[in-house]
Amino acid sequence: MPELTAAQAADLFRARPDRFVDVGHGQVAVRSIGEGPDVLFVHGWPVSGATFRSLLPFFVPHLRCHVIDLVGAGDSRFDRTARINIAAQSAAVRRVVDTLALDEVAVVGHDSGGLIARHALAGDPRVRSWGLIDTEQPQGAHWRLSLLFATRHLPGFERLLTVASNIRPLRRNRFVLGDAFHDRDLLDGDFAEFFLRPLKESADRRWAFGQFPRNFDFSAFDALAGLHSRITVPVQLVWGADDPYFPVAWTRAMMSGFPGDVRLREVRRGKLFVHEEFAEEVAAALTPTLTAPRQGSGKIQP
């Protein structure tokens, strides 16, 4: 496949998705690009599939990348009857895998996308490997994450956070989005265009933005140990060494819960959005695991 530039990768998310998958309470948007073994990318809250735009140029020459917008995010289709919670989003991920007939797929999940993906597909025989980036851990919610989600009970929570995130000096505050990147300038530009301005411009997107934290079930953390015990295929963990929401020390501790091959790459200076800020290093860490054939399949590695 011809080379994909960073600008072209970003433009993919300004164009119409390739298809929509009906998941019963909305439609997941799907963009598929690249050649090679299939990989499904699952984003977290409060972003969309566009968060993986910086990784795509490194992957599309040798991977078929399926990037989704979950219901309520990005270019998905929904109304205010949509169920936006971990259980519904996990069911949606399974529906996407079924509909796309992904019989041998690697899964990449970031942030709550990693949580949703594990609830959806842990132990699923169709999954050949995992890439998990700065995501929830069995130890529970760190105080920084708990503090952020505590505001979900405030009247007009989603409007308050939308206003704060769309005022440049406020969004750079460490208790808003300032600790999501090492370089806070990355909160501007594409990040603001894809994830922050749409909340300001669309009441429905703002509503969906508020639904996920309001409906968040913290027992999902408790289930992770059991889910990890079912993941016997290779797992590559990639973590920002300075992530304040999902501490890398907790990640080192959780590695023993995976019965198969599990590896960790710590990215110096990386924070929550390490894959956006240090895309080349993250892609280099993930590529061997994502391109490897299913164990015991007898296929030749690309």
C-alpha positions as CSV (number, residue, x, y, z in Angstrom):
1,M,0.0,0.0,0.0
2,P,1.3,3.5,-0.8
3,E,2.7,5.5,2.1
4,L,0.2,7.2,4.4
5,T,1.3,10.6,5.7
6,A,0.3,12.0,9.1
7,A,-1.8,14.6,7.4
8,Q,-3.6,12.0,5.2
9,A,-4.2,9.9,8.3
10,A,-5.9,12.9,10.1
11,D,-8.0,13.6,7.0
12,L,-9.5,10.1,7.2
13,F,-11.4,11.3,10.2
14,R,-12.6,14.4,8.4
15,A,-14.2,12.2,5.7
16,R,-17.2,10.0,5.9
17,P,-16.6,6.6,7.5
18,D,-16.4,3.5,5.3
19,R,-19.4,1.9,6.9
20,F,-21.7,1.9,9.9
21,V,-22.5,-1.2,12.0
22,D,-26.0,-1.3,13.7
23,V,-25.5,-2.3,17.3
24,G,-29.2,-2.0,18.3
25,H,-29.1,1.3,20.1
26,G,-27.0,3.2,17.6
27,Q,-24.6,2.7,14.8
28,V,-20.8,2.4,15.2
29,A,-18.7,4.1,12.6
30,V,-16.0,2.0,11.0
31,R,-13.0,3.1,8.9
32,S,-10.8,0.4,7.4
33,I,-7.4,1.0,5.8
34,G,-4.2,-0.9,5.1
35,E,-3.1,-4.4,4.0
36,G,-2.3,-7.4,6.1
37,P,-3.6,-9.1,9.2
38,D,-6.7,-7.5,10.8
39,V,-6.4,-5.2,13.8
40,L,-9.3,-3.6,15.6
41,F,-8.7,-0.2,17.4
42,V,-11.0,0.7,20.3
43,H,-10.9,4.2,21.7
44,G,-11.7,5.5,25.2
45,W,-13.6,8.3,26.7
46,P,-13.8,11.2,25.9
47,V,-12.3,10.8,22.4
48,S,-13.0,8.8,19.2
49,G,-11.2,6.6,16.8
50,A,-9.3,9.7,15.6
51,T,-7.1,9.3,18.6
52,F,-5.3,6.6,16.6
53,R,-4.5,8.8,13.6
54,S,-0.9,9.2,14.5
55,L,-0.3,5.5,14.7
56,L,-1.9,4.6,11.3
57,P,1.1,5.7,9.1
58,F,3.2,3.2,10.8
59,F,0.7,0.3,10.6
60,V,-1.1,0.5,7.3
61,P,1.8,-0.9,5.1
62,H,1.5,-4.2,6.9
63,L,-1.8,-4.3,8.8
64,R,-5.5,-4.0,7.9
65,C,-6.6,-1.4,10.5
66,H,-10.3,-1.2,11.5
67,V,-10.8,2.0,13.6
68,I,-14.2,2.4,15.2
69,D,-16.2,5.3,16.7
70,L,-18.3,3.8,19.5
71,V,-21.9,4.9,20.0
72,G,-21.9,8.5,21.2
73,A,-18.4,9.3,19.9
74,G,-17.0,10.7,16.6
75,D,-19.1,10.0,13.6
76,S,-21.3,7.3,15.2
77,R,-25.0,7.6,14.8
78,F,-27.2,7.7,17.8
79,D,-30.0,9.5,19.6
80,R,-30.7,10.0,23.3
81,T,-32.2,6.6,23.8
82,A,-28.7,5.1,23.3
83,R,-27.2,3.1,26.1
84,I,-23.7,4.5,26.8
85,N,-22.0,2.3,29.4
86,I,-19.4,-0.4,29.6
87,A,-21.8,-3.3,29.0
88,A,-23.5,-1.7,26.0
89,Q,-20.2,-0.6,24.4
90,S,-18.7,-4.1,25.0
91,A,-21.6,-5.7,23.2
92,A,-21.1,-3.2,20.4
93,V,-17.5,-4.2,20.0
94,R,-18.5,-7.9,19.7
95,R,-21.2,-6.9,17.1
96,V,-18.5,-5.1,15.1
97,V,-16.2,-8.2,15.2
98,D,-19.1,-10.4,14.1
99,T,-20.3,-8.1,11.3
100,L,-16.8,-7.5,9.9
101,A,-16.2,-11.3,10.1
102,L,-12.9,-10.8,11.9
103,D,-12.0,-14.4,12.5
104,E,-8.4,-13.7,13.4
105,V,-7.9,-10.2,14.8
106,A,-5.5,-8.3,17.0
107,V,-7.1,-5.8,19.4
108,V,-5.7,-2.4,20.4
109,G,-7.4,-0.5,23.2
110,H,-6.5,2.8,24.8
111,D,-7.9,4.1,28.1
112,S,-11.5,3.0,28.7
113,G,-11.4,1.5,25.2
114,G,-9.0,-1.1,26.6
115,L,-11.4,-1.8,29.4
116,I,-14.3,-2.1,27.0
117,A,-12.3,-4.3,24.7
118,R,-11.3,-6.7,27.5
119,H,-14.9,-7.0,28.7
120,A,-15.9,-7.7,25.1
121,L,-13.3,-10.1,23.9
122,A,-11.1,-11.6,26.7
123,G,-10.7,-15.2,25.9
124,D,-12.4,-14.9,22.5
125,P,-10.7,-17.4,20.2
126,R,-10.9,-15.0,17.3
127,V,-8.3,-12.7,19.1
128,R,-4.7,-13.5,18.2
129,S,-3.0,-10.8,20.3
130,W,-3.6,-7.7,22.3
131,G,-2.1,-4.2,22.5
132,L,-3.2,-2.2,25.6
133,I,-2.2,1.4,26.0
134,D,-2.6,3.3,29.3
135,T,-5.8,1.6,30.4
136,E,-7.7,0.5,33.5
137,Q,-5.9,-1.9,36.0
138,P,-7.3,-4.5,38.4
139,Q,-6.1,-2.4,41.4
140,G,-9.0,0.0,40.9
141,A,-9.3,3.7,40.1
142,H,-6.4,5.9,41.0
143,W,-7.3,9.0,43.0
144,R,-6.8,11.2,39.9
145,L,-9.3,9.2,37.9
146,S,-11.7,9.0,40.9
147,L,-11.5,12.8,41.3
148,L,-12.3,13.4,37.7
149,F,-15.3,11.1,37.7
150,A,-16.5,12.5,41.0
151,T,-17.6,15.6,39.1
152,R,-20.0,13.5,37.1
153,H,-22.6,14.1,39.9
154,L,-22.5,17.9,39.5
155,P,-25.5,19.4,37.7
156,G,-24.5,20.3,34.2
157,F,-21.2,18.3,34.5
158,E,-20.8,17.8,30.8
159,R,-21.4,21.5,30.0
160,L,-19.0,22.7,32.7
161,L,-16.2,20.3,31.4
162,T,-17.0,21.3,27.8
163,V,-16.6,25.0,28.6
164,A,-13.3,24.4,30.5
165,S,-11.8,22.2,27.8
166,N,-12.6,24.7,25.1
167,I,-10.9,27.6,26.8
168,R,-7.2,27.2,26.1
169,P,-5.7,28.3,29.5
170,L,-8.3,26.2,31.4
171,R,-7.8,23.0,29.4
172,R,-4.1,23.2,30.1
173,N,-4.8,23.0,33.9
174,R,-3.6,19.7,35.3
175,F,-7.1,19.0,36.8
176,V,-8.8,19.4,33.4
177,L,-6.6,18.0,30.6
178,G,-3.2,19.4,31.3
179,D,-1.8,16.1,32.6
180,A,-2.9,14.2,29.5
181,F,0.2,15.1,27.5
182,H,3.8,16.0,28.4
183,D,3.6,18.7,25.7
184,R,0.5,20.7,26.6
185,D,0.5,22.3,23.2
186,L,-0.8,19.0,21.8
187,L,-4.2,19.8,23.4
188,D,-4.6,22.4,20.6
189,G,-4.7,21.7,16.9
190,D,-6.1,18.3,15.9
191,F,-6.9,17.2,19.4
192,A,-9.2,20.3,19.9
193,E,-10.7,19.9,16.5
194,F,-11.6,16.2,16.8
195,F,-12.5,15.9,20.5
196,L,-13.2,19.3,22.1
197,R,-14.9,21.6,19.7
198,P,-17.6,19.0,18.7
199,L,-18.7,19.0,22.3
200,K,-19.2,22.7,22.1
201,E,-21.0,22.5,18.8
202,S,-23.3,19.6,19.3
203,A,-25.8,19.2,22.2
204,D,-26.2,15.5,21.4
205,R,-22.5,14.8,21.5
206,R,-22.3,16.7,24.8
207,W,-25.1,14.6,26.2
208,A,-23.3,11.4,25.1
209,F,-20.0,12.8,26.6
210,G,-21.8,13.0,30.0
211,Q,-23.5,9.6,29.8
212,F,-20.4,7.5,30.0
213,P,-19.0,8.8,33.3
214,R,-22.5,9.0,34.8
215,N,-23.2,5.4,34.0
216,F,-19.7,4.2,34.8
217,D,-19.7,1.0,36.9
218,F,-16.6,0.8,39.0
219,S,-17.1,-2.9,39.5
220,A,-15.6,-3.2,36.0
221,F,-12.2,-2.8,37.6
222,D,-12.9,-5.8,39.9
223,A,-13.7,-8.0,36.9
224,L,-10.3,-7.4,35.2
225,A,-8.3,-10.0,37.2
226,G,-10.7,-12.7,36.0
227,L,-10.6,-11.3,32.4
228,H,-6.8,-11.3,32.3
229,S,-6.7,-14.9,33.4
230,R,-8.6,-15.8,30.2
231,I,-6.2,-14.0,27.9
232,T,-3.6,-16.6,26.9
233,V,-2.5,-15.0,23.6
234,P,0.4,-12.5,23.5
235,V,-0.2,-9.1,25.2
236,Q,1.9,-6.0,24.6
237,L,1.4,-3.2,27.1
238,V,2.6,0.3,26.2
239,W,2.5,2.9,28.9
240,G,3.4,6.5,29.5
241,A,6.0,6.4,32.3
242,D,4.4,9.6,33.7
243,D,0.8,8.7,33.3
244,P,-1.0,10.2,36.4
245,Y,-4.3,8.3,35.8
246,F,-3.0,4.7,35.3
247,P,0.3,4.5,37.2
248,V,2.9,2.4,35.4
249,A,3.9,0.8,38.8
250,W,0.4,-0.7,38.9
251,T,0.8,-2.0,35.4
252,R,4.0,-3.8,36.3
253,A,2.2,-5.5,39.1
254,M,-0.8,-6.5,36.9
255,M,1.5,-8.3,34.4
256,S,1.5,-11.5,36.5
257,G,-2.2,-11.8,36.0
258,F,-1.8,-12.7,32.3
259,P,-1.0,-16.5,31.9
260,G,0.5,-16.0,28.4
261,D,3.3,-13.9,27.0
262,V,3.0,-10.3,28.3
263,R,5.5,-7.5,27.8
264,L,5.6,-3.9,28.8
265,R,7.2,-0.9,27.0
266,E,7.4,2.2,29.2
267,V,7.7,5.4,27.2
268,R,9.8,8.1,28.9
269,R,7.9,11.4,29.4
270,G,4.7,9.7,28.1
271,K,1.4,10.4,29.8
272,L,-2.2,9.3,29.1
273,F,-2.1,10.0,25.4
274,V,1.3,8.5,24.8
275,H,0.2,7.1,21.5
276,E,-0.5,10.5,20.1
277,E,2.6,12.2,21.5
278,F,5.1,9.4,20.9
279,A,3.5,7.5,18.0
280,E,6.6,6.1,16.4
281,E,7.9,4.6,19.7
282,V,4.4,3.2,20.5
283,A,4.0,1.7,17.0
284,A,7.4,0.1,17.2
285,A,6.5,-1.5,20.5
286,L,3.2,-2.8,19.2
287,T,4.1,-4.0,15.7
288,P,5.8,-7.3,16.5
289,T,2.8,-8.4,18.6
290,L,0.1,-7.2,16.1
291,T,1.8,-8.7,13.1
292,A,2.6,-12.1,14.6
293,P,0.4,-14.9,13.4
294,R,-2.0,-16.7,15.8
295,Q,0.0,-19.1,17.9
296,G,-0.1,-22.6,16.5
297,S,-1.6,-21.4,13.2
298,G,1.3,-22.4,11.1
299,K,1.2,-19.1,9.2
300,I,4.3,-17.3,8.2
301,Q,4.9,-14.0,9.9
302,P,4.6,-11.1,7.4
